[in-house]
Amino acid sequence: MLLDPKRGLLKQIIRQFDSSSLLRKKRVSGTIRNCCFEAENQLQNLLLISEFLWPALLLPVAGNKIYGEQDTSKMPLELGSALSIDREPVKDPEIRVQALEAIYLIALQEAGRRALWSVNGPRILQVGYEDEEDPKVMEAYEQIGSLLVHGSESEEPSTTTSK
């Protein structure tokens, strides 16, 4: 029901991530992650709301660095704009782990990896990992990193051919 694009429920839930309530942010990130368990069958529905989904997943794990134009020019406007200014980091490691788990579940699908590459996601994850200090969060970054390294050897968008 949440992933039905006609209802638009997941998009409304994602918008609640901007709440000042830490509990609400945790619940939203958990809901997004839970929906991503269906990525194998629902990837298209998830990617239909990618303009909301990617910022909700990548901003919490983007680290503290202000990104330069070279990085942000390869990102959607909303994501690039948010990363090119000073921002409040997401301090709660549970939220960061949930975001990384959701990204991982999406990236398990070839089209999900391509979508992640298309928003310069690997660069965001690299910078976030460099800033990370929590061992559980670092482990979640490493899980995605391993998937991207092995998956990108044959599937990075610049080298992928049509089938």
HELIX and SHEET records of a PDB file:
HELIX    1   1 LEU A    9  ARG A   15  1                                   7    
HELIX    2   2 GLN A   16  ASP A   18  5                                   3    
HELIX    3   3 LEU A   22  CYS A   36  1                                  15    
HELIX    4   4 ALA A   39  LEU A   48  1                                  10    
HELIX    5   5 SER A   50  LEU A   58  1                                   9    
HELIX    6   6 LEU A   59  VAL A   61  5                                   3    
HELIX    7   7 GLU A   69  THR A   72  1                                   4    
HELIX    8   8 LEU A   77  LEU A   83  1                                   7    
HELIX    9   9 PRO A   93  ALA A  107  1                                  15    
HELIX   10  10 GLU A  110  SER A  118  1                                   9    
HELIX   11  11 GLY A  121  ASP A  131  1                                  11    
HELIX   12  12 PRO A  135  GLU A  155  1                                  21    
END                                                                             
